[in-house]
Amino acid sequence: MAKAHQPGKSLATVLNNWWREHLQREYNLTSYLEIEFETLFKRFVMPTIRGLEVGSKKRYAGQVVQADGSLKTLFKGLENVRTDWTLMARELQQQLYNKVFAEQDYKALITNTVADIHAGLVDDKLIYRKRIRRPLAEYSKNIPPHVQAANKTEQWLAEQGLDSRYNEGGWIEYVITKQGPQSIDMPPLPLDYEHYIERQLMPVVDGILNLLGDSFARLTDQQLGLFE
């Protein structure tokens, strides 16, 4: 498989020579454009965007053939490389895509993850981390969850006679509880596991399973009914 890199580089050379000669012959212009061979994908996918049937050229994943012939899964623009998604979602996406690319069964991975969430076994992986970019007082309408968590924390800190942490902004780590967003600085409350399943698991899973004619709902409907 590693030998395929050389034909890729050769193809880039052929295209560059053709384009250079074409511009010179037809338009008497010098070409400053150069195509480079960059990456060889054994498998490549552009996951669908939630609510749509299409993907985006800025969001893709693939199984890259490296120079030594080994394979590596590469993510661009997806949840796996975005820090505003939970560790649980990012790890699941990595494992799921590896299984799909290797043509392995993935059902147990998904159903086991759902079961682990409801059992409270991965609470430490359900933490969001996001930056508060302005002083809290400047947020007045459509207040996002991380700012709501910061406001609650500031009120709690004041009640405890402790110094402010977020009034001027900064990074905050928070979770979604059954009473809404709450920073991990505060005493813990029961987590809203349905939020994580619907907002974290489902988008990650359906992004690729929809392309395979499968879905998160089909795999988990019966299982989720047990937790109602």
N, C-alpha and C positions, 0 to 999 in steps of 0.2 A: 504493500500500500504506500510505503514511503517513496517508492520510485515514481509515483504519480506526481510528485512535486516538480520533477524535471520537465515533463510535458507541459505542465502549467506555466512554467517560466518560458519555455520555448514558444508557447502560444502567445504570450505577452510580447515576445520579441517580434513574432510574425505580424501581429496587429500593429505594433508601433512602426515597423518598416512600411507596411502597406499604407498606413495613414500618412506617414511622412511623404512617401512617393506620390500619393493621390493629391495632397495639397500642393505639392510642388508642380506636378504635371498639369492639374486642372486650373489652379488659381495663382500659381507662381508665389506661393506663400511658404514660409518656413514653419514647421510644426514645433511647438514647444510643449505639446501634450505628450505625456508618457504614461502608458498603462503599466501597472506593476502587478505581478502575481503576489497575493497576500495569504489567502487561507484556502485550504482544501477541506471541504466538508464531506464526510461519509454519509451523514444524515443531516437534514436541515428542516426546520419548521418555523412558521410564523404563526404563533397562537392567535386565536380570535380574540377580539376585544369584547369585554363583557357587554352584552346587549346587542352586539352586532354579529354578522356572519363573516366578517373579514378581519384581517390582521393589519399590522402596520410595519412599514419597512424599518422603523426604528426599534421594533420589538421582535426579537427572534432568538432562537436557540439552535445549536447544532453540535454534532459530534465531529470534532476537529481531528484530522490526521496530522500528528506532529512529525517533525523531521526524522525522529527515530522510529517512526511507525506506530507509536503508541497513540491511544485515543483519549481525548479530553473533551468534556462537555463545556461548551461556551455559552454564556447568557449575555444578551445585550438588551437593556431597557426593560427587562422583566423583573418580577418581584425578587428573584434571587439576588439581584445586585442592588436592590433599593433598601436603604436602612430604615425607611419609614414603614416597612412591613415587618411582621414579627419573625423571630428566629424560627418558630415552628413552621410558618408558611414557606420561608426560604429553604429550610432543610427538606421539607416535603417536596417542593418543586425539584430540587436537585435529585432526590431519590426517584421521583416519579419519571422524570425525563430519562434518567439513566436506564430505568427498566423498559420504557417504551423504545428507546433506541436499541436496546439489546434484545428486543422482542420477548421480554419476560412478562409473566403475569403481574399485574399491578393491583388487583382488587384487594388483596390482604393488606397491602401497604396503606390503602385509603381507609378501609374499615377499621384497621387497628389504630390508626391515628385518631379517628373519630372516638373510638372507645377510650383511648388514653386521655383525650381532652375531657370527656365526661367523668372520668375517674379521678381527675385532678392530678394526673401524673406528669403533665407538662406545663403546669402553671408558670414555671420560671421561664418558659419559652413564649409566653403570651404577652410579653411586655412591648409596648410601642416606645419608640424614642424619636422625639421630634424637637425642632428648634422653635422657640418663641422669638420672633424677629423684632417685635416692638414691645414697648412697655405695656403691661396688662391694661392700663387705663385707656389705651388707644383702641382696644377691641370693644365695640359697643353693639354691633349687629352681626348676626350670623356667626356667632362665636364658635370656633372649631373645637373639637374634643380636647386637644392638648391644652388649649387656653382655659377651657372649663375646669380641667384637672388642676391647673395652676391656681386658678381663683379659689377653688376649694381648699387647696393646700395653704394658700396665704391666710385664709380665714382660720384654718386649724392651727397654723403656726402662731397667729396672733392670740388665739385662745390659750395656747400653751406658754405664752410669754417668750416665744422664740423669734429669732431674727428672720426677716424676709429672705426668700430665696429666688423668687421669680418675678417680682414686681417690675424689674427692669429688663426682663427677657432672659434668654439663655436656653440651654437644653433641658428637657424634662423627660423622664421615663414614667409611663403611666399604663394603666390597664383599664379595661371596660368591665365594670361591675354591674350587678343587677340594679344599682342605684345610679348608674352613669359612669363617666370617666373619673378616674381617681389616680393620683400620683402614688408611686410606690413608697413615698415618704410617710404616708399616712397609715394608720392601723388597717390591716387587710379586711376586705369585705368579700362575700361570695362573688365569683366571677360570672359574667354573662357568657356562658359557653356557646349559646346559640349565635351570639354576635360573631364569635370567632369562626364558627363553622360556616356561617353564611357570608361573612365579609373577608375571610382569610383563606379557608380551605376551598370553598366552592369556586371562586375565581381562578385559583391556581390550577385546580384539577380540570375544570371545564375548558380552560384555555387550550389544552391539548387533546382531551378526550373527545371534544366535539368534532375534532378532525378525524377521529377514529370511529365515529358513529356511536359513541358511548357518552355517558354523563355521570356526574357526581350523584344526581338524584336517583338514577337507575341503580347505582351500586349501594346506596345508603338509605333509601326510603323506608324499607322494612326495619333496618337497624335503628334509625332515628326515632321510629315510632315507639321503641322500647323505653326511650328517655322522656316521653311526654307524660 
